[in-house]
C-alpha cells in the first residue's frame, strides 16, 4: 500500500483516464462561444451584471457558487504580451478550471485541465495589436462545470511586449495563522510548454535570474513535472529563506528564467507554543488540486492561535514517530497536537501497531515536557479513494479506526466526532478524494479544537 500526496498522483490518474485529445494538461483546442439561449436573449437588455448573457442573480440560481473572480487585468496602458499570465480567485469545490480565450479577430480557444487558479496563455504568433477577451469557469472531479463562465474580461494585447517568462509563484508563506510549514510546498502557475521545473531553496535572494544559484547559497534543490513541489526535507533557519522555480523543456533547456526569490521563515527560535504533527491531514491540502500551502485547506488556518505545522504528507504512524526528534524538538513546544495513522490503517497496518506508535510519540512528548493532545481520526471513504487514487482500502478499516479512536479517547484528546461523525463514511461534501478533508472539513476540525481547547489544556486565548 503506497501513501500519496494530494495533487500529483491525482493528475497522473486523471490524465490517463481522459480522451487522447485532452491528456496534456492545459492543452488548447478550438471552440466557439457558448450558444445563446432564449433566456440569454431575454436577459440581454437587463442592467444587472451579466455572465454568458444571464444576469448574475439568475446565475446564482443555476449554480451554487458565483463564477471565478478575475485578478489579472491588461489595459492599453499596461498591455499583455503574447504569453500573458491569467489569474483568478480559487473557487470552493473546484478541482480544475477551463479557460476560453478569443484573440483579436481570431477564433476562440478553450483550454482544459488547468489545476491552479492561473494559466500562462500562448496567443498565436500572428495576433494583432488590440483587445482580446477571456473568461474562466470552475470544474468538478468529473470535469463538469460547477460555476458559469466569468464575465468576459477584455485584455489589450501588444505583441511587442516581451516580459520575462517564468513560473508565477502562488505560495505565500508566513501570512497568518498556520502559514508556516516545516515541510514547505511550493506552488506556481506553470509555463505552457514546459516539461519540468527546478526549484531552489536559498539562503540569500542575491542571485541571477538566468543562472543557477551558487552552491554556497543553496540549501536544497528539487525537480517537478507539474505545478508544485513537496519539499522532502525539513527547512528551518534563524534567517529568512527563499525559494524560486524555473521551467525547462523536454530537452532540459531553460524556458525563461527563475521567478523572483520568494521569502519564507521557519525559525526554531521563534517562541512557538503549539505545534501540529501528523500526515497529510495535518500538513494540509484537499479537493485534489490544492496543496498544504493553499491555506484554506489547513485546519491550522482557522484556529484561534498560531501554530508551527510539522506535518508531512504521506506519513504513516511509524514515519511520524521516527521523525519526532528531528522535527519536533528544535521548536521547544509546550503543546503538540497529534493526528496520524490514517494512511496506516487504510492499508495493511494493524490498529495495535498504530496504537504502539501513538503511545511512543506520547512518551517522547512527556520526556521533553511537551503536552501531547491527540485528535480522533475522521472516517475515510474507500470508494472515493479508489476513484481518486486507484488504491484499495482494507476491508476492516472501520474496526481499525474504532480501536485506535477508543485508545485516543483514553488520552488527553480533542474529539472531532461531534463535527465529523464517525458512524458513516467521510461524506464527499467534506472530502472528494475520500481521505483529505476540504476547506469545509478543515473548518470543522478547527471548530472542534477551538471549542475544546480550554477544557483540555486549562488555557484560554487570554492566557496563551
N, C-alpha and C positions, 0 to 999 in steps of 0.2 A: 504493500500500500504506500503510494507516494503521498507526499504532502504538497500543497500548492499555494501559490501566491495569486492574488485576486485577478490580475489583469492579463498577463502574457499567455497563460495556459488557455484561458477562455478564448482569446483571439485565435490561437492556433486551431482550436476546435471549431470556432465559428466560421473561419475562413475555409476550412476543409469541408464544411457542410453546405457552403453556398454554391450557386451555379458558377461555372467556369468563368463567365464574363466578369463576375464580381469578386474573384478570390484575392485580388490585390487590394489592400486597404486604400481607401480614398482614391479609387480609380474613376476618372470622369467618363461618362457615357452620354451620348446625345439624347436630349429630351426636349420636349416642348413645354410651354407653360401649361399649368393645370387648366382643364376645360371649365369655362364659366357656366354655372347652372342658373336656373331661373331665380333661385334665391340670391345668387350673386348679383344678377342684374337688378333685382328689386332693391337690393341694399346699396347699389352704386350711388344713388342720389343722397344717401344719408350723410350727415356731417360728422358722425361718430368716427373714431379711428377704425381703419379697415385692415383686414387680414384676408388675402385671397378674395377680395371683394365682399367680405362679410363683416359687418360691424363687430367690434370686439365683444359687445355684450352677448351677441349670438354665438360667437366663437366659444365663449365660456360655457355655453350650454352644450356644445358638441364635444368638448374636451374638458378633462378635469383641471388642466393647467393652461396658463397662457403661453403663447409662443416664446421662444428664447429671446432674451433682450440683447440687442446688438451693442457691442462695446467698441468696435473699431469703425472709425468714420474717416473717409477720404474725401477731401474737397479740392476745388481748383487751387486753393492756396496751399494745401498740403495733399498733393495727389498721390495716388497709388502707382506703383511700378507694375511691370508685367508679372511680378511674383508677390502680390500683396498677402499679408497675413490677416485673415478674417477672424475676429474674436467675438464671443458671445458668452452670456452667463450660463452656468450649468442649469439644467432642468432636473428637478427632483424625479427620480424614477427612470431617467433616460439611461440607456445602455450605449447608444450611439446616436449619431446625428447625420442628417442628409442636407447638403447644400446645393442650391441651384444658382448658377451664375450666368448672366447674359451680358457678354461684352458688347461694346458699341457696334450696332449694325451687324450683329452676328447671331447665329442660333445659340440657344441656351445650352448649358451643360449641367448635368446632375451628378453630384459626387456623393457616393455612399461609403459606409464603413469608416466613418470618422469617429474615433473613440475618445477624443478630448474636445473640450469646448473651443476649438480653434482649427483653422485649416490654412495651409500655405498654398494658395491658388497659383496656377500657372496659366496665364492667358495666352492665346495664340500669338505667335511672333508678329503676325500682320495686324494686330489690334491697333486701331486708330485712336488718336487722342480724343477723349470725350468721356461721356458718362455711361458707365456700366451699371448694372443692378445686381444685387444678390439677396438671397433670403435663406433661412435655415429652419429646419424643424427637428424635433426630437423623436427618436425611435425606441421601441422596447427590445427585449431579448430576441424576439422573432422578426425584428425589423418592421414592425407595424408602427405607424405614427401614433404618438401619444400627445402631440400638440399639432395645431395648424402651423403652416409656414409663418414665419415672422413677416411683418410688413416689408415690402421690397425696400432695400437700402440702396440709395444712389451712391456710386463710387466713381469719382473722377479719376481717369487713368491718363497718365503721361508716360508713354513708352521710353522717354529719355531718362526717366528716374532710374537710378541703379543703387539702391541702398545695399548695405552689407547683408549677405544671406547667411542666416544661422538659425538653429532651432530656438524658438522663443520660449524662455523658461516660464513654467507655470507654478512651480513650488516656491512658496514664500514662507520661510521658517521664522520662528520666534515672534509671531504676530498676535499672540494672545494665549489663553489657557489651552494647554495640550498641544502647542505648536512646536515642541522641541522633541526630536526623535533621536535616540541613541543610534538607531539604525535608520539613517535618512533614506527617503525615497525621492528621487529626482524626476520630475515630470516636465515635458516640453511639448510644444506644437511641432510636429515632425516637419522636416523639409521634404517636400514632394520630390520623389526620385531618389531619395537616399536609401541605401541598403543596410547601413549600420550607423552606430553612433559611438563616439568615445567620450567618456566622462572623466574629468579630472577633479580631484579634491585637493585644494590648495591651501597653503599657509599664508599666502600673500596674494593680493589682487594685481600686483605689478607684473603682468605677463603680457606677451604679444598675442593679439587675437588670431594671427595666421601661423602661429608656431606652437608646437608642444611646449609646455612649461618645463623649465629645467628641473632635474630630479630633486635638487635641494629645496624646491618649493612645493613638491608634490607629496601629499600624504597618502594618496591612493588613486588608482585608475580602474575604470570598468568599461565594459562593452555591452551595448544593447542593440537589438534589431527592431525595436518598437519605439515607444514614446515615453518610456520610463526606465529607470534602473534602480533596483532594490539593492542598496549597499549591503554587502555581506560582511562588513567589518564594523565594529562599534567605533563611532567617531566622537572623540572628546578632546578638548583642549581648553586651557585657560584663556587662549586668544581666539579671536574671530577666525573661523574657517570660511572657505569659499568653494563653490562648485561651478563648473561650466561644462558645456557639451558642444560637440562639433559633429556634423554629418559627413558621411563618406559614401562613395559609390560602391557598386558591387566589385569594382577593381581596386578597392581600398584607396581611392584617391579622394582628397578633401573636396567636399561640396560646400563651398563657402568657408566661413571662419567659425571660431569659437564664439559662443554668446558671451556677453559681458559677465565677469565673475559675480556670482550671487552669494551674499553673506549668509552665514548660519553660525549660531553659537550653541555649543553643547559643553558647558563649563561645569566640571565636577565640583568646583569650589563655590558655585552659587548655592545659597542655603536652601536647597530643595528640602521640604519636609516630607513630601509624599511622592512615591514612585508607583508606577504600574508595570507589572511584569506578566508576560504570557505570550501567546501565539498571535495569529493574525487578527483575532477578535480584539485583542488589546492593541496591537500595532495600528490597526485601522484599515479603512477602505471598505468598499461594498458596491452593490449594483454592478458588479463585474468589471466595470471600466474605471473605477475610482480607487486611488491608492491611499496609503496612510497619510500622505501629505495633502490630500483633499480633506480639510479639517472637519467638514460637515459629517464625515463618516468616521469620526473618532469620538467615543463617549467622553474622553477627557475634555474635549472642546466645550461640553455642556456642564461640566462640574462647577460648583461654586468656588473652587480653589484650583490653583495651578498644580501641575504635576510634571515629573520627568517621565517620558514614555520610554520604557525599557523593553517593550515588546519586540518580538521578531517573527515575521510571517513564516509559516511553515514549521514552527516549533512543535515537537511532541513534548509531553511532560518530562521525559528524560532529558531532552535537549535544554529545556528551561532550567531544570535542576543543575545540569552540568555547567551552565554559564553563569551561575549565580555570583561566584566570587569575582569574576572578570567584569561583569556588567552592573552589579548592584552595589558592591561595597565601595567603589570610588565616590559615591554620591552622599554618603553619611546621612541616610534617611531615618526618619522616625517611624513612618508607616509604609508598608508595602502592600498594595492591592494586587492580588494574585488571581489570575484566571488562565489555566492551561489544562490540557488533557483531551480536548475535543478531537483533535487530529488522531490521538492515540486510540480513543475509544471507538471511533467510527471505523478504525482499521482493525488490526489484529492484536491489540494490546489489551490485557485483562484489566478489569476495574481494580483488582488488588495491586497490580503493578503501578497504575496511576496513583492510587492512594499512597503507595510507598514513596513515590516521587514527591507528592504534595507534602507528606509528613517530613521528608528530608529537607524540603525548602523551608518548612516551618521551623525546624531545628536550626537551620543555618541563620534564619532571621533572629531567633531568640538568642543564639550565641553571639550576635553582634548588636544586641539591644534594639532590634527593629521589631515593631509590632506587625505580624502578618495578618492581613484581612483578606479572607478568601471570598470570591464571588461564586455563587452557584452557577452551574453550566446551563445555558439555554439549550433547548432541544435543537435537533437538526431536521432536515427534510431529505431523505435518501433519494427520492425521485428527482428533486431539483438538483441535487449534487450530481446525479447521473446525467441529467440533461445538460448541465453547465460544464462539467469537467470529465464526463465519461468515466467516472470512478465508482466502484461498488461501495456499499456500506455494510458493515457487519449486521447480520440479521438480528442479533440480540442487543443492538445498540441501546434500546430503551432500558433494559435491565442494567447495563453497564453504567449509563448515565445516572440512573436512580441510585445505584450503590455508591457511586462517587459523591453525589449530592447529599446523600444521607451522612456520609463521613464529614463533608464540608459543614453541614449544619450542626455538627458537634464541636466545631471550632469557632473562633471569632470570625464572623462572616457577615456578608450582606446578601440578602435573599432577593433574587431577581424575579422569582416566580409570580409575585403579585402584579408585575408589569408584563412579563413574558411567560405565560402559563407553560408548565412542563407536561401537562396531561394531553398534549397534542403535538403534532409535528410543527416545526417552525413555519409559520404562515408565509406564503410567498410575498405578501404585502410587507413583511418585515425583513425579508432576505431572499432575493430572487434566485441565488445560487444554492440555497439550502443550508448554508452554514455562516456566511458573513452577513451580519446584520447591517441593514442600510441606515440612512440617516435617521429615520423614524425609530428604528430599533436601538440605535446608539443613544438617542434622546431618552428612550425608556430606561435604558441601563443607567444613565446619569441621574434620572429622576429617583430611581431606587437608591442609588448611592447617596445623593443629596439628602433624601428624606431619612435615611437610616444612619447617617454618619455620626451625628451627635450621640445617639443612643449606643452605638457600637464603640466609639472612642472616648466619649465623655467630653469631647471638644465641640464648641460651636465655632461659627465663622469668626466671631469676635476674639476667640482665644487662640486662633491659629496664627 
